[in-house]
């Protein structure tokens, strides 16, 4: 299979390396500044869209006409009008919300299914770096644009919102409070409260705080905790001291990444593997994933 990646810089090269590690060698990085689209479209079987956010919809429409599989980086669109034009289900179109494929998400799903630590009731996610205090950051793609998808909410918060909706069967209500600590335009800190049918949650994402990355999920009979790619489980609820008073259950590490970078790199790799397996099988991308992607994007756009 021949793969065309639309984009030629940092993330596109990251995608290329992952695809090569999975055994795909015939890969072309399309540079819209110098390469001719008309001479490219018929040469490739699969397209990855890794261009700037506001170009995703245009590329989706162009490639849809070819009837080929599309892997599109989040967000699907940056305006409600554009999102509406791609909301109709296309079984060959996949949106990359790869936190669905983190090891933590897999573990949470397993415990939800097997009931070993009861039912989930609460989730708390924190993801912070001090990026906005760096002089070079003002020109960084993560914080340089004219829409919310160039902010910490659109780059990082969107992943946690999507993961919660994915794990707990959709979001019933959400409230987002954005702060401007170092910037007057795009928010550099977002505090989010979420309610699903059975789970409540909080998210803090910030470019203006010390580095910290953790997720805590409280079940009725245990707690799952992830920090910097290390995941532990504490159970059972009925853990007592010598006076039969409740104490915290003993925590046991069940998964350990070498680093937080490796942890998130693996989620991207697993997302790509999932997509490529559907390509190999010539099968449909699940409808529920398409709906979840559209819903997550709507939530973020509504904050603009």
DOKEFI-583097 format. One record per residue (C-alpha): z, y, x; residue in one letter; residue number from 1. Coordinates in steps of 0.05 Angstrom, whole numbers. Each point is the difference from the previous one (the first is absolute). Last residue first. Layout:
<atoms>
{{Z,Y,X},'A',NUM};
...
</atoms>
This chain:
<atoms>
{{414,604,-305},'X',304};
{{52,-51,-23},'X',303};
{{-47,-30,-51},'X',302};
{{-44,-22,58},'X',301};
{{56,-44,28},'X',300};
{{13,-36,-66},'X',299};
{{-75,-9,-13},'X',298};
{{-8,-33,67},'X',297};
{{54,-51,-15},'X',296};
{{-32,-15,-68},'X',295};
{{-70,-10,30},'X',294};
{{27,-47,53},'X',293};
{{41,-40,-50},'X',292};
{{-60,-8,-46},'X',291};
{{-43,-26,57},'X',290};
{{55,-48,22},'X',289};
{{7,-26,-72},'X',288};
{{-75,-14,-3},'X',287};
{{3,-50,58},'X',286};
{{-57,10,50},'X',285};
{{-54,-47,-25},'X',284};
{{-26,-59,39},'X',283};
{{-58,-9,49},'X',282};
{{45,-50,36},'X',281};
{{-13,32,68},'X',280};
{{6,70,-30},'X',279};
{{65,-19,-35},'X',278};
{{26,-26,66},'X',277};
{{-21,65,33},'X',276};
{{44,40,-47},'X',275};
{{62,-42,11},'X',274};
{{-12,0,76},'X',273};
{{-6,76,-2},'X',272};
{{66,6,-37},'X',271};
{{33,-48,49},'X',270};
{{-24,41,59},'X',269};
{{26,64,-31},'X',268};
{{68,-32,-12},'X',267};
{{1,-27,71},'X',266};
{{-11,70,28},'X',265};
{{59,23,-42},'X',264};
{{49,-48,33},'X',263};
{{-33,7,68},'X',262};
{{13,75,-2},'X',261};
{{72,-12,-23},'X',260};
{{10,-41,62},'X',259};
{{5,-72,25},'X',258};
{{6,-23,-72},'X',257};
{{60,-40,-24},'X',256};
{{8,-43,-63},'X',255};
{{58,-36,-32},'X',254};
{{59,37,30},'X',253};
{{65,-21,-35},'X',252};
{{51,48,-32},'X',251};
{{68,-25,-22},'X',250};
{{21,25,-68},'X',249};
{{37,66,-6},'X',248};
{{72,-10,-24},'X',247};
{{29,-13,-69},'X',246};
{{75,-11,-3},'X',245};
{{26,-71,-2},'X',244};
{{60,17,45},'X',243};
{{-29,-39,59},'X',242};
{{-65,39,-7},'X',241};
{{-54,-14,-51},'X',240};
{{-75,-13,-6},'X',239};
{{-25,-9,-71},'X',238};
{{-65,40,8},'X',237};
{{-29,-54,44},'X',236};
{{-37,23,42},'X',235};
{{-26,49,53},'X',234};
{{-74,-6,19},'X',233};
{{-31,29,63},'X',232};
{{-66,29,20},'X',231};
{{-17,32,67},'X',230};
{{-62,43,1},'X',229};
{{34,65,17},'X',228};
{{54,-11,-53},'X',227};
{{-8,-47,-59},'X',226};
{{56,-21,-46},'X',225};
{{1,-50,-57},'X',224};
{{66,-1,-39},'X',223};
{{31,-56,-40},'X',222};
{{21,-30,-66},'X',221};
{{-19,53,-52},'X',220};
{{-56,26,46},'X',219};
{{3,63,43},'X',218};
{{-62,18,39},'X',217};
{{9,42,63},'X',216};
{{-59,30,39},'X',215};
{{4,32,68},'X',214};
{{-37,45,48},'X',213};
{{34,56,37},'X',212};
{{-27,51,49},'X',211};
{{38,65,-3},'X',210};
{{-20,48,-57},'X',209};
{{-57,49,-13},'X',208};
{{-60,-45,-13},'X',207};
{{37,-29,-60},'X',206};
{{-3,-56,-50},'X',205};
{{60,-15,-44},'X',204};
{{-7,-51,-56},'X',203};
{{48,-18,-56},'X',202};
{{0,-59,-48},'X',201};
{{16,-28,-68},'X',200};
{{-18,-71,-20},'X',199};
{{-6,-36,-67},'X',198};
{{-59,31,-36},'X',197};
{{-18,46,57},'X',196};
{{35,65,18},'X',195};
{{-16,44,59},'X',194};
{{33,58,37},'X',193};
{{-38,35,55},'X',192};
{{22,48,55},'X',191};
{{-58,30,39},'X',190};
{{2,35,68},'X',189};
{{-56,35,38},'X',188};
{{-30,33,-61},'X',187};
{{-69,33,10},'X',186};
{{-6,75,2},'X',185};
{{61,39,25},'X',184};
{{16,-50,55},'X',183};
{{61,-16,42},'X',182};
{{51,-16,-54},'X',181};
{{-45,0,-61},'X',180};
{{31,-48,-50},'X',179};
{{-31,-43,-55},'X',178};
{{40,-29,-58},'X',177};
{{-34,-59,-35},'X',176};
{{22,-31,-65},'X',175};
{{-25,-67,-25},'X',174};
{{2,-39,-65},'X',173};
{{-21,-69,-25},'X',172};
{{-31,-25,65},'X',171};
{{-37,-66,2},'X',170};
{{17,-74,4},'X',169};
{{58,1,50},'X',168};
{{-34,-19,65},'X',167};
{{-65,38,-9},'X',166};
{{32,63,-28},'X',165};
{{51,0,57},'X',164};
{{-55,-11,52},'X',163};
{{-42,56,-30},'X',162};
{{56,51,3},'X',161};
{{16,-23,71},'X',160};
{{-72,8,22},'X',159};
{{-10,67,-34},'X',158};
{{61,27,36},'X',157};
{{-33,-8,67},'X',156};
{{-67,37,3},'X',155};
{{-2,36,-67},'X',154};
{{74,17,-2},'X',153};
{{1,18,75},'X',152};
{{-56,49,-14},'X',151};
{{-76,-5,9},'X',150};
{{-6,-38,-66},'X',149};
{{31,61,-35},'X',148};
{{-63,41,9},'X',147};
{{-28,54,46},'X',146};
{{3,-35,67},'X',145};
{{37,-7,65},'X',144};
{{65,-40,-1},'X',143};
{{-19,-72,15},'X',142};
{{-66,22,31},'X',141};
{{39,34,56},'X',140};
{{-15,74,14},'X',139};
{{71,24,-15},'X',138};
{{27,-61,36},'X',137};
{{-15,25,70},'X',136};
{{59,48,-1},'X',135};
{{48,-57,-18},'X',134};
{{53,19,-50},'X',133};
{{-40,-31,-57},'X',132};
{{2,-68,32},'X',131};
{{75,-10,-3},'X',130};
{{-6,-68,-33},'X',129};
{{28,-28,-65},'X',128};
{{-10,-60,-46},'X',127};
{{57,-17,-47},'X',126};
{{-6,-50,-58},'X',125};
{{54,-18,-51},'X',124};
{{-8,-56,-51},'X',123};
{{44,-19,-60},'X',122};
{{11,-55,-52},'X',121};
{{-35,-63,25},'X',120};
{{20,-64,-35},'X',119};
{{40,-58,31},'X',118};
{{4,-17,73},'X',117};
{{-33,-68,-4},'X',116};
{{-42,21,-60},'X',115};
{{-61,-38,28},'X',114};
{{-53,49,-25},'X',113};
{{36,65,15},'X',112};
{{23,-28,66},'X',111};
{{-72,-17,20},'X',110};
{{-26,68,-23},'X',109};
{{53,36,42},'X',108};
{{-19,-42,61},'X',107};
{{-74,16,-7},'X',106};
{{15,74,-9},'X',105};
{{43,-1,62},'X',104};
{{-54,-35,41},'X',103};
{{-46,57,-17},'X',102};
{{-60,-17,-42},'X',101};
{{11,46,-59},'X',100};
{{12,53,53},'X',99};
{{-75,-7,11},'X',98};
{{-25,46,-55},'X',97};
{{-72,-11,20},'X',96};
{{-45,8,-60},'X',95};
{{-49,-56,-14},'X',94};
{{-67,5,-36},'X',93};
{{-39,-64,-12},'X',92};
{{27,-15,-70},'X',91};
{{-17,72,-23},'X',90};
{{48,23,-54},'X',89};
{{-16,67,-31},'X',88};
{{47,51,32},'X',87};
{{-53,24,49},'X',86};
{{-25,61,-39},'X',85};
{{70,15,-27},'X',84};
{{26,7,71},'X',83};
{{-50,55,13},'X',82};
{{23,41,-59},'X',81};
{{73,-15,15},'X',80};
{{-8,28,71},'X',79};
{{12,-30,69},'X',78};
{{-33,-68,-8},'X',77};
{{11,-73,19},'X',76};
{{57,21,45},'X',75};
{{5,-45,38},'X',74};
{{-50,-35,45},'X',73};
{{-59,-31,-34},'X',72};
{{-23,-72,13},'X',71};
{{-67,-8,-35},'X',70};
{{-39,-63,-17},'X',69};
{{-74,8,-14},'X',68};
{{-39,16,-63},'X',67};
{{-44,50,36},'X',66};
{{9,54,-53},'X',65};
{{75,-5,9},'X',64};
{{-11,22,72},'X',63};
{{-21,70,-18},'X',62};
{{52,9,-55},'X',61};
{{55,-25,46},'X',60};
{{-23,47,55},'X',59};
{{4,60,-45},'X',58};
{{68,-20,-25},'X',57};
{{29,-8,70},'X',56};
{{-23,68,26},'X',55};
{{63,39,-18},'X',54};
{{44,-48,39},'X',53};
{{-36,8,67},'X',52};
{{-40,-63,21},'X',51};
{{27,-70,6},'X',50};
{{-44,-35,-52},'X',49};
{{-12,-73,20},'X',48};
{{-67,-29,-21},'X',47};
{{-22,-72,-2},'X',46};
{{-69,-33,5},'X',45};
{{-34,47,48},'X',44};
{{-72,16,20},'X',43};
{{-25,27,-66},'X',42};
{{43,62,0},'X',41};
{{-11,21,72},'X',40};
{{-71,30,3},'X',39};
{{14,44,-61},'X',38};
{{68,20,28},'X',37};
{{-27,30,64},'X',36};
{{51,6,55},'X',35};
{{17,64,38},'X',34};
{{53,39,-37},'X',33};
{{13,-54,-52},'X',32};
{{26,-46,55},'X',31};
{{-4,-71,-25},'X',30};
{{42,-49,41},'X',29};
{{-39,-65,1},'X',28};
{{31,-69,3},'X',27};
{{-32,-67,16},'X',26};
{{60,-33,33},'X',25};
{{43,-25,-57},'X',24};
{{48,-52,27},'X',23};
{{66,23,-31},'X',22};
{{19,36,65},'X',21};
{{-67,36,-5},'X',20};
{{18,23,-71},'X',19};
{{66,26,26},'X',18};
{{-33,38,57},'X',17};
{{-52,31,-46},'X',16};
{{53,22,-50},'X',15};
{{37,36,57},'X',14};
{{-66,31,22},'X',13};
{{-10,27,-70},'X',12};
{{71,26,1},'X',11};
{{-11,41,64},'X',10};
{{-71,25,-5},'X',9};
{{-68,-27,-23},'X',8};
{{-1,0,-75},'X',7};
{{-39,-41,-51},'X',6};
{{13,-70,26},'X',5};
{{-61,-45,-7},'X',4};
{{11,-75,3},'X',3};
{{-52,-55,10},'X',2};
{{19,-69,-25},'X',1};
</atoms>
